[in-house]
């Protein structure tokens, strides 16, 4: 993908030139943004984009190995006395004749910002804002293919767990087993901390596994995702353990399933972020569960498991095609448990069949 990374850096360079003039440079310090622009993911890096200099620079701390994918990118390991990569990048930009340096102010600490100003006092520091994050929003087909593979690994790991004996095992043990199965199927690892919640814990968003053991009749909620080539997906399912579900469990599950389906069906190019949230939220509110969605119905996924867009009431903007997002409503009843259903989908136009579902584990309420 070296040509892709060159093209991505060229787009960012053009944006910086339009903002700061041809003698401007850009400093990228967020690790996910650096991976997006260079294809490299070393520890503690800084990427410097020079204009019109055709070779950009990836700087890493002393003792860090760095391998760059093509000649348009130069790797630079700082010497033992060379300081911090972002500071080294600022000094390099000044020596290259840059008059301004656009930085990711939302990622830099105040101390690092001051260090940049002190290292290159003649450089005018400007804000890069979230320019790289905005570029990352719409995924190309290679990125979507990586997400599709991650989803397949996740579905396989979850499917195997459902075939095993669950009663008597702890949430923590099941989560560790899922993590192992993700790696067995080719994942780099989990995209986020795997959540396994049973009994009264079921349906709690982001629940951290405990030593509570699975019991007959419990709701069992699982949320996990594989990371593949840097890209992570998310799938969440809820099941009943051991016996046929009780009437209240079926009723609650059907409600969350209806809310999730409404959110999925709203994922079309041009749909407002808030409208997708409302589609799910209205289903829950009509049944008296207004608190079922505390923050929002979903979010973007990619090199980070939570990235733009945010599908929540206050979010401004409209969906584009080829944007992968989650739809993940849930309801938790304190002391009883609850239901969460999460999917990762790619926004597609109706003419192409509508949203592409990447996570295909059954959403039927199974008794395991």
matplotlib code that plots the C-alpha trace (Angstrom):
import matplotlib.pyplot as plt

x = [0.0, 3.0, 1.4, -1.7, 0.3, 2.1, -1.2, -2.6, 0.5, 0.1, -3.5, -2.5, 0.4, -1.9, -4.2, -1.4, -0.1, -3.5, -3.6, 0.0, 1.6, 4.2, 6.8, 4.7, 5.4, 3.1, 3.9, 1.8, 2.1, -1.1, 0.0, -3.1, -2.6, 1.0, 0.1, -2.5, -0.1, 3.0, 2.0, 4.4, 3.6, 6.8, 6.7, 6.8, 7.0, 6.6, 6.0, 7.2, 5.7, 7.8, 6.8, 7.9, 10.5, 9.4, 10.8, 8.9, 10.5, 9.5, 11.4, 11.5, 13.1, 16.7, 17.0, 13.8, 13.8, 12.2, 11.7, 10.0, 8.0, 9.3, 11.8, 9.4, 9.7, 12.9, 13.4, 15.3, 16.3, 17.3, 20.7, 20.9, 21.2, 18.7, 15.7, 12.1, 10.9, 8.4, 11.1, 13.6, 11.0, 10.6, 14.3, 14.5, 11.7, 13.5, 16.7, 14.8, 13.6, 10.0, 8.5, 5.5, 4.7, 1.1, 0.8, -1.9, -2.8, -5.5, -2.8, 0.2, 0.5, 1.1, 4.7, 5.4, 4.0, 6.3, 9.2, 8.5, 8.4, 11.7, 13.5, 12.6, 11.7, 11.6, 8.9, 5.3, 3.3, -0.2, -3.0, -3.5, -6.8, -8.3, -7.2, -5.9, -8.9, -11.2, -9.2, -9.5, -13.3, -14.1, -12.3, -10.9, -11.6, -8.3, -9.2, -12.7, -11.2, -9.1, -12.2, -14.1, -11.3, -11.3, -15.0, -14.7, -12.1, -14.4, -17.4, -15.3, -14.0, -17.5, -19.0, -16.6, -17.2, -21.0, -20.3, -18.4, -19.7, -20.5, -22.2, -19.8, -17.1, -16.2, -16.6, -12.9, -12.1, -14.4, -13.0, -9.4, -10.6, -12.1, -8.9, -6.9, -9.4, -9.1, -5.3, -5.8, -7.8, -5.1, -5.9, -3.1, -5.1, -8.3, -9.3, -10.5, -10.8, -13.2, -16.4, -18.2, -21.1, -23.5, -26.5, -27.1, -24.0, -25.4, -26.2, -23.8, -21.9, -18.1, -18.5, -15.1, -15.2, -15.2, -15.1, -18.8, -19.7, -22.2, -25.5, -28.5, -31.0, -28.6, -28.4, -24.9, -23.7, -20.4, -18.7, -15.4, -13.5, -10.4, -7.6, -6.2, -3.6, -4.3, -8.0, -10.5, -14.2, -16.8, -19.5, -21.8, -24.4, -26.7, -27.8, -29.6, -27.7, -29.0, -32.8, -35.4, -35.6, -38.1, -40.9, -39.3, -36.0, -37.7, -39.6, -36.5, -34.4, -37.1, -37.1, -33.3, -33.3, -36.0, -33.9, -30.8, -32.6, -34.0, -30.5, -29.0, -31.7, -31.0, -27.4, -27.5, -25.3, -26.6, -28.3, -27.6, -25.5, -28.2, -31.0, -29.3, -29.3, -32.9, -34.0, -32.9, -33.6, -37.3, -37.9, -36.5, -38.2, -41.6, -41.2, -40.2, -36.4, -35.3, -32.0, -31.1, -28.8, -26.7, -24.4, -25.1, -26.1, -22.7, -19.4, -16.9, -14.3, -11.0, -7.4, -9.1, -12.1, -13.8, -13.3, -15.5, -18.3, -20.2, -23.8, -25.3, -27.9, -25.5, -23.3, -23.3, -22.7, -24.0, -22.8, -20.8, -20.6, -17.7, -17.8, -17.7, -19.7, -21.2, -24.8, -25.0, -28.1, -28.8, -30.9, -29.8, -32.2, -30.3, -30.3, -31.7, -29.4, -30.0, -29.3, -26.8, -26.6, -23.6, -22.7, -20.1, -21.4, -20.2, -22.5, -23.5, -26.1, -29.4, -28.6, -25.7, -27.9, -27.8, -25.5, -23.0, -23.1, -19.6, -20.4, -22.7, -23.0, -26.7, -28.9, -31.4, -32.0, -30.2, -30.4, -26.9]
y = [0.0, 2.4, 4.3, 4.7, 6.2, 8.5, 9.7, 10.3, 12.4, 14.4, 15.2, 16.4, 18.4, 20.1, 21.1, 22.5, 24.5, 26.0, 27.0, 28.0, 28.6, 26.6, 26.9, 25.2, 21.8, 19.5, 17.5, 14.4, 12.8, 10.7, 7.1, 6.1, 9.0, 8.2, 4.6, 5.9, 8.2, 5.9, 2.3, 2.2, 1.7, 2.1, 3.2, 7.0, 8.3, 11.7, 12.2, 15.3, 16.3, 18.8, 21.0, 21.0, 18.4, 15.1, 12.9, 13.0, 11.9, 9.4, 10.1, 7.6, 7.6, 6.3, 2.5, 2.1, 0.0, 1.7, 0.3, 2.5, 1.1, 3.3, 5.9, 8.8, 8.3, 8.6, 6.8, 8.7, 7.2, 9.9, 9.6, 8.8, 12.5, 13.5, 14.2, 13.6, 12.9, 15.8, 18.2, 16.7, 17.1, 20.8, 21.3, 19.4, 21.5, 24.7, 23.5, 22.6, 26.2, 25.8, 29.0, 27.4, 24.1, 22.8, 20.5, 18.3, 20.5, 18.1, 15.5, 17.5, 18.4, 22.0, 20.9, 19.4, 22.4, 24.7, 22.4, 22.7, 26.5, 26.6, 24.2, 26.2, 29.7, 31.0, 28.5, 29.8, 27.0, 26.6, 24.1, 21.1, 20.5, 17.0, 17.0, 13.5, 12.2, 13.8, 12.0, 8.7, 9.0, 7.5, 4.1, 2.8, -0.8, -2.1, -0.7, -2.2, -5.6, -5.5, -4.8, -7.5, -10.0, -8.8, -9.3, -12.9, -13.7, -12.3, -14.2, -17.4, -16.9, -16.2, -19.1, -21.5, -20.2, -20.8, -24.5, -25.0, -25.6, -22.3, -23.0, -22.7, -20.7, -17.2, -14.1, -13.5, -17.0, -16.7, -13.4, -14.8, -17.7, -15.4, -13.4, -16.5, -17.7, -14.3, -14.8, -18.4, -17.2, -14.8, -11.5, -9.3, -9.3, -7.9, -4.5, -3.5, -5.2, -8.1, -7.9, -10.9, -10.1, -12.6, -12.5, -9.0, -7.7, -8.5, -5.5, -3.1, -1.3, -1.9, -4.3, -5.5, -9.3, -10.5, -13.8, -14.2, -17.6, -18.4, -19.9, -21.5, -19.0, -16.1, -13.6, -13.7, -10.6, -10.7, -7.9, -8.4, -7.5, -8.6, -6.3, -7.1, -5.1, -2.4, -2.2, -3.3, -4.3, -4.8, -7.4, -7.8, -10.5, -11.6, -15.2, -17.1, -19.9, -23.4, -23.2, -21.7, -17.9, -16.5, -14.3, -11.1, -12.0, -12.6, -9.3, -7.3, -9.0, -8.3, -4.7, -4.2, -6.2, -3.8, -0.8, -2.2, -3.0, 0.6, 2.0, -0.3, 0.6, 4.3, 3.9, 5.5, 8.1, 11.5, 10.5, 12.8, 11.3, 12.3, 10.7, 7.3, 7.7, 8.8, 5.8, 3.4, 5.7, 6.2, 2.5, 2.2, 5.4, 4.2, 1.1, 3.2, 2.7, 6.2, 5.6, 2.6, 4.7, 6.8, 8.5, 7.3, 4.3, 3.9, 5.2, 4.9, 2.1, 1.7, 2.1, 3.1, 1.2, 4.5, 7.2, 9.6, 9.7, 9.7, 8.6, 10.5, 13.2, 16.2, 15.0, 17.3, 15.9, 13.4, 9.9, 9.3, 6.0, 3.7, 4.8, 1.8, 2.3, 0.3, 0.1, -1.0, -0.3, -2.0, -2.0, -2.9, -3.6, -3.2, -6.4, -8.5, -8.1, -6.9, -7.1, -5.6, -6.2, -4.7, -4.9, -3.4, -2.2, -0.2, 2.6, 1.8, 3.4, 1.8, 1.0, -1.2, -3.0, -0.6, -1.0, -3.9, -6.1, -7.2, -9.1, -12.0, -14.0, -14.8, -12.3, -15.0, -15.3, -18.6, -20.8, -22.2]
z = [0.0, -0.3, -3.2, -1.1, 1.8, -0.6, -1.9, 1.6, 2.6, -0.6, 0.2, 3.7, 2.3, -0.2, 2.7, 4.7, 1.7, 1.2, 4.9, 5.6, 2.2, 0.2, 2.9, 5.5, 7.1, 9.1, 12.2, 13.0, 16.4, 16.9, 16.5, 14.5, 12.2, 11.6, 10.7, 8.3, 6.5, 6.5, 7.0, 10.0, 13.6, 15.7, 19.3, 20.1, 16.6, 14.9, 11.2, 9.4, 6.1, 4.3, 1.3, -1.5, -0.3, -1.7, 1.1, 4.3, 7.6, 10.2, 13.5, 16.3, 19.8, 20.4, 20.2, 18.2, 15.0, 12.0, 8.5, 5.9, 3.0, 0.1, -0.9, -0.4, 3.3, 5.3, 8.6, 11.3, 14.6, 17.0, 18.7, 22.4, 23.1, 20.4, 22.6, 21.7, 18.1, 17.9, 19.0, 16.5, 13.8, 14.6, 14.4, 11.1, 9.6, 10.6, 9.0, 5.8, 5.5, 6.6, 7.9, 9.7, 11.3, 11.6, 14.6, 16.1, 19.0, 20.2, 20.8, 22.0, 25.7, 26.7, 27.7, 24.3, 22.5, 24.5, 23.7, 20.0, 20.2, 22.2, 19.8, 16.7, 17.7, 14.1, 13.2, 13.4, 15.0, 13.6, 14.2, 12.0, 13.7, 12.9, 9.3, 9.3, 11.2, 8.5, 5.8, 7.6, 7.8, 4.4, 3.9, 0.7, -0.4, 1.0, 4.4, 4.2, 3.2, 6.4, 8.4, 6.6, 7.5, 11.1, 11.3, 10.0, 12.6, 15.3, 14.1, 14.1, 17.6, 19.0, 17.1, 18.7, 22.2, 21.7, 21.1, 24.4, 27.9, 29.6, 32.9, 35.9, 34.0, 35.0, 32.9, 33.1, 31.9, 28.9, 28.0, 28.0, 25.9, 23.3, 23.2, 22.5, 19.8, 18.1, 17.8, 16.7, 13.8, 12.6, 14.5, 15.8, 19.0, 20.4, 19.1, 22.6, 26.0, 25.5, 27.5, 28.9, 31.2, 32.8, 35.0, 36.5, 34.7, 31.2, 29.1, 30.9, 28.2, 28.5, 31.4, 32.6, 33.2, 36.8, 38.6, 38.5, 37.2, 34.5, 35.8, 34.3, 33.0, 32.9, 30.1, 28.7, 26.8, 24.9, 23.1, 21.2, 18.1, 16.2, 15.1, 11.6, 9.7, 12.3, 11.7, 14.4, 14.3, 16.9, 17.5, 20.5, 21.1, 24.0, 24.7, 27.4, 29.1, 29.6, 29.4, 27.3, 27.8, 30.2, 28.9, 30.2, 28.5, 25.1, 25.4, 26.3, 23.5, 20.9, 21.9, 21.6, 18.3, 16.9, 18.0, 16.4, 13.2, 13.0, 13.4, 10.8, 8.2, 8.7, 7.6, 4.2, 2.5, 3.4, 6.6, 9.5, 12.3, 14.8, 12.7, 13.0, 16.7, 16.8, 14.7, 17.5, 20.4, 19.5, 19.6, 23.1, 24.3, 23.1, 25.3, 28.3, 28.2, 27.5, 29.3, 27.1, 25.0, 27.3, 24.8, 21.3, 19.2, 17.5, 16.2, 13.5, 13.4, 11.7, 13.0, 16.3, 17.6, 18.5, 15.8, 13.8, 13.1, 16.4, 16.0, 18.9, 19.4, 19.4, 16.5, 13.4, 10.0, 7.4, 6.5, 3.4, 1.5, 2.6, 6.2, 8.6, 11.8, 14.7, 15.7, 19.3, 21.3, 24.6, 27.8, 31.2, 34.1, 37.4, 39.4, 36.5, 33.5, 30.0, 26.3, 23.9, 20.2, 18.3, 14.6, 12.4, 9.0, 6.1, 4.7, 1.2, -1.1, -1.5, -5.2, -3.9, -1.5, 1.4, 4.5, 4.2, 7.4, 8.3, 11.5, 10.6, 13.9, 14.3, 16.1, 17.0, 20.8, 21.4, 24.5, 24.9]

ax = plt.figure().add_subplot(projection="3d")
ax.plot(x, y, z, "-o")
ax.set_aspect("equal")
plt.show()
